[in-house]
Amino acid sequence: MKKFILTILLATAAAVGARAQAIQIPAFPTNFVAAPFIQTAAQWATSYNTNYVWTNGISIDTGVATTTGQSISDRLNVNYDLGQFDLGAQGTFTGVGSAFDSAGIHGTWWVLKKYDLKLGPTLDLNYQIAQSVATGKTVFSIAPGVKATKVISGNTYATAEYSFPVLTSGHATGSGTIYIGTGFTF
């Protein structure tokens, strides 16, 4: 009986192996419309442009922030570049172009600052205005994160940030926030 079961198992394994060799997995389509865009964006994000160099000064950026399980909102940041550090203030609006929701301060330490790219940890301290009014309690959050900024042209740049609140009071959201924006320096 054991020999019979072993023979069936071996025959099944051989048949599956022969069938697996006959299966051809289709290649990624070369005419995929988004592929050239994705390749270009990846090449831009992972390369340096030696023609651009970050200089100390004021920068302003705006973009879209979203928190897991929440709606999309606008954000406006004003930063002052001190070399290896940035200090700034930010305001967030509920929804896109809607009521003022929160205000905060933030700082970024640029661990990597090379030509047109800056990358480093950031710390946001936010006062949640709308939630404080709604609950009658002061609602704030402290959120460490990571930020990347890359020059687009002489005085414009793109930025992306992910932050996650580790300390909150009141009913502040305990979910991470993704921010993508564009701005200019002067």
Rosetta constraint file for C-alpha pairs under 8 A:
AtomPair CA 1 CA 5 HARMONIC 6.36 0.50
AtomPair CA 2 CA 6 HARMONIC 6.08 0.50
AtomPair CA 3 CA 7 HARMONIC 5.99 0.50
AtomPair CA 4 CA 8 HARMONIC 6.31 0.50
AtomPair CA 5 CA 9 HARMONIC 6.17 0.50
AtomPair CA 6 CA 10 HARMONIC 6.14 0.50
AtomPair CA 7 CA 11 HARMONIC 6.09 0.50
AtomPair CA 8 CA 12 HARMONIC 6.05 0.50
AtomPair CA 9 CA 13 HARMONIC 6.11 0.50
AtomPair CA 10 CA 14 HARMONIC 6.12 0.50
AtomPair CA 11 CA 15 HARMONIC 6.17 0.50
AtomPair CA 12 CA 16 HARMONIC 6.10 0.50
AtomPair CA 13 CA 17 HARMONIC 6.01 0.50
AtomPair CA 14 CA 18 HARMONIC 6.13 0.50
AtomPair CA 15 CA 19 HARMONIC 6.13 0.50
AtomPair CA 16 CA 20 HARMONIC 5.99 0.50
AtomPair CA 17 CA 21 HARMONIC 6.39 0.50
AtomPair CA 18 CA 22 HARMONIC 6.61 0.50
AtomPair CA 19 CA 23 HARMONIC 6.55 0.50
AtomPair CA 30 CA 35 HARMONIC 7.76 0.50
AtomPair CA 31 CA 35 HARMONIC 7.86 0.50
AtomPair CA 33 CA 37 HARMONIC 7.95 0.50
AtomPair CA 34 CA 38 HARMONIC 6.07 0.50
AtomPair CA 35 CA 39 HARMONIC 6.03 0.50
AtomPair CA 36 CA 40 HARMONIC 6.04 0.50
AtomPair CA 37 CA 41 HARMONIC 6.04 0.50
AtomPair CA 38 CA 42 HARMONIC 6.03 0.50
AtomPair CA 39 CA 43 HARMONIC 6.09 0.50
AtomPair CA 40 CA 44 HARMONIC 6.13 0.50
AtomPair CA 41 CA 45 HARMONIC 6.09 0.50
AtomPair CA 42 CA 46 HARMONIC 6.11 0.50
AtomPair CA 43 CA 47 HARMONIC 6.09 0.50
AtomPair CA 44 CA 48 HARMONIC 7.83 0.50
AtomPair CA 45 CA 150 HARMONIC 7.66 0.50
AtomPair CA 48 CA 114 HARMONIC 7.71 0.50
AtomPair CA 48 CA 115 HARMONIC 6.45 0.50
AtomPair CA 48 CA 116 HARMONIC 6.24 0.50
AtomPair CA 48 CA 117 HARMONIC 7.05 0.50
AtomPair CA 49 CA 115 HARMONIC 6.40 0.50
AtomPair CA 49 CA 116 HARMONIC 5.93 0.50
AtomPair CA 50 CA 115 HARMONIC 5.51 0.50
AtomPair CA 50 CA 116 HARMONIC 7.08 0.50
AtomPair CA 51 CA 115 HARMONIC 7.54 0.50
AtomPair CA 52 CA 115 HARMONIC 5.72 0.50
AtomPair CA 52 CA 116 HARMONIC 5.24 0.50
AtomPair CA 52 CA 151 HARMONIC 7.04 0.50
AtomPair CA 52 CA 153 HARMONIC 7.72 0.50
AtomPair CA 52 CA 154 HARMONIC 6.70 0.50
AtomPair CA 53 CA 114 HARMONIC 7.53 0.50
AtomPair CA 53 CA 115 HARMONIC 4.52 0.50
AtomPair CA 53 CA 116 HARMONIC 5.37 0.50
AtomPair CA 54 CA 113 HARMONIC 7.99 0.50
AtomPair CA 54 CA 115 HARMONIC 6.62 0.50
AtomPair CA 54 CA 116 HARMONIC 6.35 0.50
AtomPair CA 55 CA 81 HARMONIC 7.64 0.50
AtomPair CA 55 CA 83 HARMONIC 7.55 0.50
AtomPair CA 56 CA 80 HARMONIC 7.43 0.50
AtomPair CA 56 CA 81 HARMONIC 4.83 0.50
AtomPair CA 56 CA 82 HARMONIC 5.74 0.50
AtomPair CA 56 CA 83 HARMONIC 5.85 0.50
AtomPair CA 57 CA 80 HARMONIC 5.63 0.50
AtomPair CA 57 CA 81 HARMONIC 5.21 0.50
AtomPair CA 57 CA 82 HARMONIC 7.37 0.50
AtomPair CA 57 CA 185 HARMONIC 7.00 0.50
AtomPair CA 57 CA 186 HARMONIC 6.40 0.50
AtomPair CA 58 CA 78 HARMONIC 7.27 0.50
AtomPair CA 58 CA 79 HARMONIC 5.67 0.50
AtomPair CA 58 CA 80 HARMONIC 4.55 0.50
AtomPair CA 58 CA 81 HARMONIC 6.28 0.50
AtomPair CA 58 CA 185 HARMONIC 5.79 0.50
AtomPair CA 58 CA 186 HARMONIC 5.80 0.50
AtomPair CA 59 CA 78 HARMONIC 5.89 0.50
AtomPair CA 59 CA 79 HARMONIC 5.17 0.50
AtomPair CA 59 CA 80 HARMONIC 6.36 0.50
AtomPair CA 59 CA 81 HARMONIC 7.63 0.50
AtomPair CA 59 CA 183 HARMONIC 6.98 0.50
AtomPair CA 59 CA 184 HARMONIC 5.66 0.50
AtomPair CA 59 CA 185 HARMONIC 4.19 0.50
AtomPair CA 59 CA 186 HARMONIC 6.43 0.50
AtomPair CA 60 CA 76 HARMONIC 7.44 0.50
AtomPair CA 60 CA 77 HARMONIC 5.66 0.50
AtomPair CA 60 CA 78 HARMONIC 4.57 0.50
AtomPair CA 60 CA 79 HARMONIC 6.30 0.50
AtomPair CA 60 CA 183 HARMONIC 5.37 0.50
AtomPair CA 60 CA 184 HARMONIC 5.68 0.50
AtomPair CA 60 CA 185 HARMONIC 6.52 0.50
AtomPair CA 61 CA 76 HARMONIC 5.99 0.50
AtomPair CA 61 CA 77 HARMONIC 5.29 0.50
AtomPair CA 61 CA 78 HARMONIC 6.69 0.50
AtomPair CA 61 CA 181 HARMONIC 6.29 0.50
AtomPair CA 61 CA 182 HARMONIC 5.29 0.50
AtomPair CA 61 CA 183 HARMONIC 3.69 0.50
AtomPair CA 61 CA 184 HARMONIC 6.43 0.50
AtomPair CA 62 CA 74 HARMONIC 7.27 0.50
AtomPair CA 62 CA 75 HARMONIC 5.54 0.50
AtomPair CA 62 CA 76 HARMONIC 4.51 0.50
AtomPair CA 62 CA 77 HARMONIC 6.21 0.50
AtomPair CA 62 CA 181 HARMONIC 5.25 0.50
AtomPair CA 62 CA 182 HARMONIC 5.83 0.50
AtomPair CA 62 CA 183 HARMONIC 6.20 0.50
AtomPair CA 63 CA 74 HARMONIC 5.87 0.50
AtomPair CA 63 CA 75 HARMONIC 5.57 0.50
AtomPair CA 63 CA 76 HARMONIC 6.92 0.50
AtomPair CA 63 CA 179 HARMONIC 6.94 0.50
AtomPair CA 63 CA 180 HARMONIC 5.57 0.50
AtomPair CA 63 CA 181 HARMONIC 3.75 0.50
AtomPair CA 63 CA 182 HARMONIC 6.25 0.50
AtomPair CA 64 CA 72 HARMONIC 6.68 0.50
AtomPair CA 64 CA 73 HARMONIC 5.75 0.50
AtomPair CA 64 CA 74 HARMONIC 4.88 0.50
AtomPair CA 64 CA 75 HARMONIC 6.07 0.50
AtomPair CA 64 CA 179 HARMONIC 5.72 0.50
AtomPair CA 64 CA 180 HARMONIC 5.60 0.50
AtomPair CA 64 CA 181 HARMONIC 6.26 0.50
AtomPair CA 65 CA 72 HARMONIC 5.91 0.50
AtomPair CA 65 CA 73 HARMONIC 5.27 0.50
AtomPair CA 65 CA 74 HARMONIC 6.05 0.50
AtomPair CA 65 CA 75 HARMONIC 6.37 0.50
AtomPair CA 65 CA 177 HARMONIC 6.61 0.50
AtomPair CA 65 CA 178 HARMONIC 5.56 0.50
AtomPair CA 65 CA 179 HARMONIC 4.22 0.50
AtomPair CA 65 CA 180 HARMONIC 6.55 0.50
AtomPair CA 66 CA 70 HARMONIC 6.71 0.50
AtomPair CA 66 CA 71 HARMONIC 6.29 0.50
AtomPair CA 66 CA 72 HARMONIC 4.70 0.50
AtomPair CA 66 CA 73 HARMONIC 6.22 0.50
AtomPair CA 66 CA 177 HARMONIC 5.56 0.50
AtomPair CA 66 CA 178 HARMONIC 5.44 0.50
AtomPair CA 66 CA 179 HARMONIC 6.58 0.50
AtomPair CA 67 CA 71 HARMONIC 6.98 0.50
AtomPair CA 67 CA 72 HARMONIC 7.35 0.50
AtomPair CA 67 CA 175 HARMONIC 6.22 0.50
AtomPair CA 67 CA 176 HARMONIC 5.79 0.50
AtomPair CA 67 CA 177 HARMONIC 4.42 0.50
AtomPair CA 67 CA 178 HARMONIC 6.47 0.50
AtomPair CA 68 CA 175 HARMONIC 5.86 0.50
AtomPair CA 68 CA 176 HARMONIC 6.39 0.50
AtomPair CA 68 CA 177 HARMONIC 6.91 0.50
AtomPair CA 71 CA 95 HARMONIC 6.54 0.50
AtomPair CA 72 CA 94 HARMONIC 7.68 0.50
AtomPair CA 72 CA 95 HARMONIC 5.53 0.50
AtomPair CA 72 CA 96 HARMONIC 6.87 0.50
AtomPair CA 73 CA 92 HARMONIC 6.78 0.50
AtomPair CA 73 CA 93 HARMONIC 5.68 0.50
AtomPair CA 73 CA 94 HARMONIC 5.21 0.50
AtomPair CA 73 CA 95 HARMONIC 4.24 0.50
AtomPair CA 73 CA 96 HARMONIC 5.13 0.50
AtomPair CA 73 CA 97 HARMONIC 7.89 0.50
AtomPair CA 74 CA 92 HARMONIC 5.70 0.50
AtomPair CA 74 CA 93 HARMONIC 5.15 0.50
AtomPair CA 74 CA 94 HARMONIC 7.00 0.50
AtomPair CA 74 CA 95 HARMONIC 6.55 0.50
AtomPair CA 74 CA 96 HARMONIC 5.28 0.50
AtomPair CA 74 CA 97 HARMONIC 6.58 0.50
AtomPair CA 75 CA 90 HARMONIC 6.96 0.50
AtomPair CA 75 CA 91 HARMONIC 5.70 0.50
AtomPair CA 75 CA 92 HARMONIC 4.40 0.50
AtomPair CA 75 CA 93 HARMONIC 6.30 0.50
AtomPair CA 76 CA 90 HARMONIC 5.53 0.50
AtomPair CA 76 CA 91 HARMONIC 5.33 0.50
AtomPair CA 76 CA 92 HARMONIC 6.50 0.50
AtomPair CA 77 CA 88 HARMONIC 6.99 0.50
AtomPair CA 77 CA 89 HARMONIC 5.86 0.50
AtomPair CA 77 CA 90 HARMONIC 4.36 0.50
AtomPair CA 77 CA 91 HARMONIC 6.67 0.50
AtomPair CA 78 CA 88 HARMONIC 5.40 0.50
AtomPair CA 78 CA 89 HARMONIC 5.47 0.50
AtomPair CA 78 CA 90 HARMONIC 6.36 0.50
AtomPair CA 79 CA 86 HARMONIC 6.26 0.50
AtomPair CA 79 CA 87 HARMONIC 5.56 0.50
AtomPair CA 79 CA 88 HARMONIC 4.09 0.50
AtomPair CA 79 CA 89 HARMONIC 6.64 0.50
AtomPair CA 80 CA 86 HARMONIC 5.52 0.50
AtomPair CA 80 CA 87 HARMONIC 5.40 0.50
AtomPair CA 80 CA 88 HARMONIC 6.05 0.50
AtomPair CA 81 CA 85 HARMONIC 6.21 0.50
AtomPair CA 81 CA 86 HARMONIC 4.52 0.50
AtomPair CA 81 CA 87 HARMONIC 6.78 0.50
AtomPair CA 82 CA 86 HARMONIC 5.72 0.50
AtomPair CA 82 CA 87 HARMONIC 7.71 0.50
AtomPair CA 84 CA 109 HARMONIC 5.93 0.50
AtomPair CA 84 CA 110 HARMONIC 5.18 0.50
AtomPair CA 84 CA 111 HARMONIC 7.47 0.50
AtomPair CA 84 CA 113 HARMONIC 7.64 0.50
AtomPair CA 85 CA 107 HARMONIC 7.05 0.50
AtomPair CA 85 CA 108 HARMONIC 5.55 0.50
AtomPair CA 85 CA 109 HARMONIC 4.61 0.50
AtomPair CA 85 CA 110 HARMONIC 5.94 0.50
AtomPair CA 86 CA 107 HARMONIC 5.45 0.50
AtomPair CA 86 CA 108 HARMONIC 5.03 0.50
AtomPair CA 86 CA 109 HARMONIC 6.64 0.50
AtomPair CA 86 CA 110 HARMONIC 7.88 0.50
AtomPair CA 87 CA 105 HARMONIC 7.63 0.50
AtomPair CA 87 CA 106 HARMONIC 5.93 0.50
AtomPair CA 87 CA 107 HARMONIC 4.51 0.50
AtomPair CA 87 CA 108 HARMONIC 6.65 0.50
AtomPair CA 88 CA 105 HARMONIC 5.67 0.50
AtomPair CA 88 CA 106 HARMONIC 5.35 0.50
AtomPair CA 88 CA 107 HARMONIC 6.33 0.50
AtomPair CA 89 CA 103 HARMONIC 7.51 0.50
AtomPair CA 89 CA 104 HARMONIC 5.66 0.50
AtomPair CA 89 CA 105 HARMONIC 4.27 0.50
AtomPair CA 89 CA 106 HARMONIC 6.08 0.50
AtomPair CA 90 CA 103 HARMONIC 5.76 0.50
AtomPair CA 90 CA 104 HARMONIC 5.25 0.50
AtomPair CA 90 CA 105 HARMONIC 6.07 0.50
AtomPair CA 90 CA 106 HARMONIC 7.57 0.50
AtomPair CA 91 CA 100 HARMONIC 7.39 0.50
AtomPair CA 91 CA 101 HARMONIC 7.51 0.50
AtomPair CA 91 CA 102 HARMONIC 5.71 0.50
AtomPair CA 91 CA 103 HARMONIC 4.48 0.50
AtomPair CA 91 CA 104 HARMONIC 6.45 0.50
AtomPair CA 92 CA 100 HARMONIC 6.24 0.50
AtomPair CA 92 CA 101 HARMONIC 5.49 0.50
AtomPair CA 92 CA 102 HARMONIC 5.16 0.50
AtomPair CA 92 CA 103 HARMONIC 6.44 0.50
AtomPair CA 93 CA 97 HARMONIC 6.61 0.50
AtomPair CA 93 CA 98 HARMONIC 5.68 0.50
AtomPair CA 93 CA 99 HARMONIC 5.43 0.50
AtomPair CA 93 CA 100 HARMONIC 4.44 0.50
AtomPair CA 93 CA 101 HARMONIC 4.90 0.50
AtomPair CA 93 CA 102 HARMONIC 7.00 0.50
AtomPair CA 94 CA 98 HARMONIC 5.42 0.50
AtomPair CA 94 CA 99 HARMONIC 5.49 0.50
AtomPair CA 94 CA 100 HARMONIC 6.30 0.50
AtomPair CA 94 CA 101 HARMONIC 5.44 0.50
AtomPair CA 95 CA 99 HARMONIC 7.75 0.50
AtomPair CA 100 CA 129 HARMONIC 7.68 0.50
AtomPair CA 100 CA 130 HARMONIC 7.63 0.50
AtomPair CA 101 CA 128 HARMONIC 6.35 0.50
AtomPair CA 101 CA 129 HARMONIC 5.40 0.50
AtomPair CA 101 CA 130 HARMONIC 5.13 0.50
AtomPair CA 101 CA 131 HARMONIC 7.96 0.50
AtomPair CA 102 CA 126 HARMONIC 6.61 0.50
AtomPair CA 102 CA 127 HARMONIC 5.58 0.50
AtomPair CA 102 CA 128 HARMONIC 4.45 0.50
AtomPair CA 102 CA 129 HARMONIC 5.01 0.50
AtomPair CA 102 CA 130 HARMONIC 6.95 0.50
AtomPair CA 103 CA 126 HARMONIC 5.65 0.50
AtomPair CA 103 CA 127 HARMONIC 5.41 0.50
AtomPair CA 103 CA 128 HARMONIC 6.76 0.50
AtomPair CA 103 CA 129 HARMONIC 7.31 0.50
AtomPair CA 104 CA 124 HARMONIC 6.82 0.50
AtomPair CA 104 CA 125 HARMONIC 5.34 0.50
AtomPair CA 104 CA 126 HARMONIC 4.05 0.50
AtomPair CA 104 CA 127 HARMONIC 5.90 0.50
AtomPair CA 105 CA 124 HARMONIC 5.94 0.50
AtomPair CA 105 CA 125 HARMONIC 5.42 0.50
AtomPair CA 105 CA 126 HARMONIC 6.63 0.50
AtomPair CA 106 CA 122 HARMONIC 6.99 0.50
AtomPair CA 106 CA 123 HARMONIC 5.46 0.50
AtomPair CA 106 CA 124 HARMONIC 4.35 0.50
AtomPair CA 106 CA 125 HARMONIC 6.16 0.50
AtomPair CA 107 CA 122 HARMONIC 5.60 0.50
AtomPair CA 107 CA 123 HARMONIC 5.47 0.50
AtomPair CA 107 CA 124 HARMONIC 6.82 0.50
AtomPair CA 108 CA 120 HARMONIC 6.52 0.50
AtomPair CA 108 CA 121 HARMONIC 5.81 0.50
AtomPair CA 108 CA 122 HARMONIC 4.20 0.50
AtomPair CA 108 CA 123 HARMONIC 6.53 0.50
AtomPair CA 108 CA 147 HARMONIC 7.71 0.50
AtomPair CA 109 CA 120 HARMONIC 5.53 0.50
AtomPair CA 109 CA 121 HARMONIC 5.81 0.50
AtomPair CA 109 CA 122 HARMONIC 6.47 0.50
AtomPair CA 110 CA 118 HARMONIC 6.09 0.50
AtomPair CA 110 CA 119 HARMONIC 5.52 0.50
AtomPair CA 110 CA 120 HARMONIC 4.49 0.50
AtomPair CA 110 CA 121 HARMONIC 7.08 0.50
AtomPair CA 111 CA 118 HARMONIC 7.68 0.50
AtomPair CA 111 CA 119 HARMONIC 6.07 0.50
AtomPair CA 111 CA 120 HARMONIC 4.93 0.50
AtomPair CA 111 CA 121 HARMONIC 7.59 0.50
AtomPair CA 112 CA 117 HARMONIC 7.51 0.50
AtomPair CA 112 CA 118 HARMONIC 5.50 0.50
AtomPair CA 112 CA 119 HARMONIC 5.09 0.50
AtomPair CA 112 CA 120 HARMONIC 6.50 0.50
AtomPair CA 113 CA 117 HARMONIC 5.82 0.50
AtomPair CA 113 CA 118 HARMONIC 4.41 0.50
AtomPair CA 113 CA 119 HARMONIC 6.56 0.50
AtomPair CA 114 CA 118 HARMONIC 6.54 0.50
AtomPair CA 116 CA 150 HARMONIC 5.45 0.50
AtomPair CA 116 CA 151 HARMONIC 5.03 0.50
AtomPair CA 117 CA 148 HARMONIC 7.38 0.50
AtomPair CA 117 CA 149 HARMONIC 5.85 0.50
AtomPair CA 117 CA 150 HARMONIC 4.57 0.50
AtomPair CA 117 CA 151 HARMONIC 6.70 0.50
AtomPair CA 118 CA 148 HARMONIC 5.69 0.50
AtomPair CA 118 CA 149 HARMONIC 5.13 0.50
AtomPair CA 118 CA 150 HARMONIC 6.43 0.50
AtomPair CA 119 CA 146 HARMONIC 7.52 0.50
AtomPair CA 119 CA 147 HARMONIC 5.77 0.50
AtomPair CA 119 CA 148 HARMONIC 4.44 0.50
AtomPair CA 119 CA 149 HARMONIC 6.47 0.50
AtomPair CA 120 CA 146 HARMONIC 5.69 0.50
AtomPair CA 120 CA 147 HARMONIC 5.56 0.50
AtomPair CA 120 CA 148 HARMONIC 6.70 0.50
AtomPair CA 121 CA 144 HARMONIC 7.20 0.50
AtomPair CA 121 CA 145 HARMONIC 5.65 0.50
AtomPair CA 121 CA 146 HARMONIC 4.32 0.50
AtomPair CA 121 CA 147 HARMONIC 6.14 0.50
AtomPair CA 122 CA 144 HARMONIC 5.64 0.50
AtomPair CA 122 CA 145 HARMONIC 5.05 0.50
AtomPair CA 122 CA 146 HARMONIC 5.46 0.50
AtomPair CA 122 CA 147 HARMONIC 6.42 0.50
AtomPair CA 122 CA 163 HARMONIC 7.86 0.50
AtomPair CA 123 CA 142 HARMONIC 7.23 0.50
AtomPair CA 123 CA 143 HARMONIC 5.73 0.50
AtomPair CA 123 CA 144 HARMONIC 4.32 0.50
AtomPair CA 123 CA 145 HARMONIC 6.18 0.50
AtomPair CA 123 CA 163 HARMONIC 7.96 0.50
AtomPair CA 124 CA 141 HARMONIC 7.91 0.50
AtomPair CA 124 CA 142 HARMONIC 5.78 0.50
AtomPair CA 124 CA 143 HARMONIC 5.03 0.50
AtomPair CA 124 CA 144 HARMONIC 6.20 0.50
AtomPair CA 124 CA 145 HARMONIC 7.92 0.50
AtomPair CA 124 CA 163 HARMONIC 7.87 0.50
AtomPair CA 125 CA 140 HARMONIC 7.37 0.50
AtomPair CA 125 CA 141 HARMONIC 5.89 0.50
AtomPair CA 125 CA 142 HARMONIC 4.70 0.50
AtomPair CA 125 CA 143 HARMONIC 6.47 0.50
AtomPair CA 126 CA 140 HARMONIC 5.43 0.50
AtomPair CA 126 CA 141 HARMONIC 5.29 0.50
AtomPair CA 126 CA 142 HARMONIC 6.55 0.50
AtomPair CA 127 CA 138 HARMONIC 7.80 0.50
AtomPair CA 127 CA 139 HARMONIC 6.14 0.50
AtomPair CA 127 CA 140 HARMONIC 4.39 0.50
AtomPair CA 127 CA 141 HARMONIC 6.75 0.50
AtomPair CA 128 CA 132 HARMONIC 6.00 0.50
AtomPair CA 128 CA 138 HARMONIC 7.73 0.50
AtomPair CA 128 CA 139 HARMONIC 5.37 0.50
AtomPair CA 128 CA 140 HARMONIC 5.50 0.50
AtomPair CA 128 CA 141 HARMONIC 7.83 0.50
AtomPair CA 128 CA 172 HARMONIC 7.30 0.50
AtomPair CA 129 CA 133 HARMONIC 6.25 0.50
AtomPair CA 129 CA 139 HARMONIC 7.48 0.50
AtomPair CA 130 CA 134 HARMONIC 6.15 0.50
AtomPair CA 131 CA 135 HARMONIC 5.98 0.50
AtomPair CA 131 CA 139 HARMONIC 6.47 0.50
AtomPair CA 131 CA 171 HARMONIC 7.27 0.50
AtomPair CA 131 CA 172 HARMONIC 7.44 0.50
AtomPair CA 132 CA 136 HARMONIC 5.52 0.50
AtomPair CA 132 CA 137 HARMONIC 5.12 0.50
AtomPair CA 132 CA 138 HARMONIC 4.98 0.50
AtomPair CA 132 CA 139 HARMONIC 5.19 0.50
AtomPair CA 132 CA 170 HARMONIC 7.85 0.50
AtomPair CA 133 CA 137 HARMONIC 7.22 0.50
AtomPair CA 135 CA 170 HARMONIC 8.00 0.50
AtomPair CA 137 CA 170 HARMONIC 6.26 0.50
AtomPair CA 138 CA 169 HARMONIC 7.27 0.50
AtomPair CA 138 CA 170 HARMONIC 6.38 0.50
AtomPair CA 139 CA 168 HARMONIC 7.28 0.50
AtomPair CA 139 CA 169 HARMONIC 5.26 0.50
AtomPair CA 139 CA 170 HARMONIC 4.72 0.50
AtomPair CA 139 CA 171 HARMONIC 6.38 0.50
AtomPair CA 139 CA 172 HARMONIC 5.98 0.50
AtomPair CA 140 CA 168 HARMONIC 5.75 0.50
AtomPair CA 140 CA 169 HARMONIC 5.57 0.50
AtomPair CA 140 CA 170 HARMONIC 7.20 0.50
AtomPair CA 140 CA 172 HARMONIC 6.41 0.50
AtomPair CA 141 CA 165 HARMONIC 6.05 0.50
AtomPair CA 141 CA 166 HARMONIC 7.56 0.50
AtomPair CA 141 CA 167 HARMONIC 5.70 0.50
AtomPair CA 141 CA 168 HARMONIC 4.34 0.50
AtomPair CA 141 CA 169 HARMONIC 6.62 0.50
AtomPair CA 141 CA 172 HARMONIC 6.53 0.50
AtomPair CA 142 CA 165 HARMONIC 5.43 0.50
AtomPair CA 142 CA 166 HARMONIC 6.14 0.50
AtomPair CA 142 CA 167 HARMONIC 5.30 0.50
AtomPair CA 142 CA 168 HARMONIC 6.48 0.50
AtomPair CA 143 CA 163 HARMONIC 5.72 0.50
AtomPair CA 143 CA 164 HARMONIC 5.06 0.50
AtomPair CA 143 CA 165 HARMONIC 3.84 0.50
AtomPair CA 143 CA 166 HARMONIC 5.80 0.50
AtomPair CA 143 CA 167 HARMONIC 7.21 0.50
AtomPair CA 144 CA 163 HARMONIC 5.47 0.50
AtomPair CA 144 CA 164 HARMONIC 5.93 0.50
AtomPair CA 144 CA 165 HARMONIC 6.61 0.50
AtomPair CA 144 CA 166 HARMONIC 7.40 0.50
AtomPair CA 145 CA 161 HARMONIC 7.02 0.50
AtomPair CA 145 CA 162 HARMONIC 5.37 0.50
AtomPair CA 145 CA 163 HARMONIC 3.79 0.50
AtomPair CA 145 CA 164 HARMONIC 6.12 0.50
AtomPair CA 146 CA 161 HARMONIC 5.71 0.50
AtomPair CA 146 CA 162 HARMONIC 5.57 0.50
AtomPair CA 146 CA 163 HARMONIC 6.47 0.50
AtomPair CA 147 CA 159 HARMONIC 7.30 0.50
AtomPair CA 147 CA 160 HARMONIC 5.80 0.50
AtomPair CA 147 CA 161 HARMONIC 4.27 0.50
AtomPair CA 147 CA 162 HARMONIC 6.60 0.50
AtomPair CA 148 CA 159 HARMONIC 5.70 0.50
AtomPair CA 148 CA 160 HARMONIC 5.41 0.50
AtomPair CA 148 CA 161 HARMONIC 6.39 0.50
AtomPair CA 149 CA 157 HARMONIC 6.81 0.50
AtomPair CA 149 CA 158 HARMONIC 5.73 0.50
AtomPair CA 149 CA 159 HARMONIC 4.27 0.50
AtomPair CA 149 CA 160 HARMONIC 6.53 0.50
AtomPair CA 150 CA 157 HARMONIC 5.47 0.50
AtomPair CA 150 CA 158 HARMONIC 5.40 0.50
AtomPair CA 150 CA 159 HARMONIC 6.42 0.50
AtomPair CA 151 CA 155 HARMONIC 7.41 0.50
AtomPair CA 151 CA 156 HARMONIC 5.98 0.50
AtomPair CA 151 CA 157 HARMONIC 4.10 0.50
AtomPair CA 151 CA 158 HARMONIC 6.37 0.50
AtomPair CA 152 CA 156 HARMONIC 5.43 0.50
AtomPair CA 152 CA 157 HARMONIC 4.73 0.50
AtomPair CA 152 CA 158 HARMONIC 6.54 0.50
AtomPair CA 153 CA 157 HARMONIC 6.85 0.50
AtomPair CA 155 CA 184 HARMONIC 5.38 0.50
AtomPair CA 155 CA 185 HARMONIC 5.18 0.50
AtomPair CA 155 CA 186 HARMONIC 7.01 0.50
AtomPair CA 156 CA 182 HARMONIC 7.33 0.50
AtomPair CA 156 CA 183 HARMONIC 5.59 0.50
AtomPair CA 156 CA 184 HARMONIC 4.18 0.50
AtomPair CA 156 CA 185 HARMONIC 6.36 0.50
AtomPair CA 157 CA 182 HARMONIC 5.67 0.50
AtomPair CA 157 CA 183 HARMONIC 5.41 0.50
AtomPair CA 157 CA 184 HARMONIC 6.05 0.50
AtomPair CA 158 CA 180 HARMONIC 7.71 0.50
AtomPair CA 158 CA 181 HARMONIC 5.90 0.50
AtomPair CA 158 CA 182 HARMONIC 4.36 0.50
AtomPair CA 158 CA 183 HARMONIC 6.46 0.50
AtomPair CA 159 CA 179 HARMONIC 7.99 0.50
AtomPair CA 159 CA 180 HARMONIC 5.83 0.50
AtomPair CA 159 CA 181 HARMONIC 5.28 0.50
AtomPair CA 159 CA 182 HARMONIC 5.95 0.50
AtomPair CA 159 CA 183 HARMONIC 7.92 0.50
AtomPair CA 160 CA 178 HARMONIC 7.48 0.50
AtomPair CA 160 CA 179 HARMONIC 5.57 0.50
AtomPair CA 160 CA 180 HARMONIC 4.49 0.50
AtomPair CA 160 CA 181 HARMONIC 6.46 0.50
AtomPair CA 161 CA 177 HARMONIC 7.99 0.50
AtomPair CA 161 CA 178 HARMONIC 5.82 0.50
AtomPair CA 161 CA 179 HARMONIC 5.08 0.50
AtomPair CA 161 CA 180 HARMONIC 6.58 0.50
AtomPair CA 162 CA 176 HARMONIC 6.95 0.50
AtomPair CA 162 CA 177 HARMONIC 5.67 0.50
AtomPair CA 162 CA 178 HARMONIC 4.65 0.50
AtomPair CA 162 CA 179 HARMONIC 6.41 0.50
AtomPair CA 163 CA 176 HARMONIC 5.57 0.50
AtomPair CA 163 CA 177 HARMONIC 5.33 0.50
AtomPair CA 163 CA 178 HARMONIC 6.76 0.50
AtomPair CA 164 CA 174 HARMONIC 7.48 0.50
AtomPair CA 164 CA 175 HARMONIC 6.30 0.50
AtomPair CA 164 CA 176 HARMONIC 4.15 0.50
AtomPair CA 164 CA 177 HARMONIC 6.28 0.50
AtomPair CA 165 CA 173 HARMONIC 7.84 0.50
AtomPair CA 165 CA 174 HARMONIC 5.90 0.50
AtomPair CA 165 CA 175 HARMONIC 6.84 0.50
AtomPair CA 165 CA 176 HARMONIC 6.63 0.50
AtomPair CA 166 CA 174 HARMONIC 7.61 0.50
AtomPair CA 168 CA 172 HARMONIC 5.77 0.50
AtomPair CA 168 CA 173 HARMONIC 7.85 0.50
AtomPair CA 168 CA 174 HARMONIC 7.47 0.50
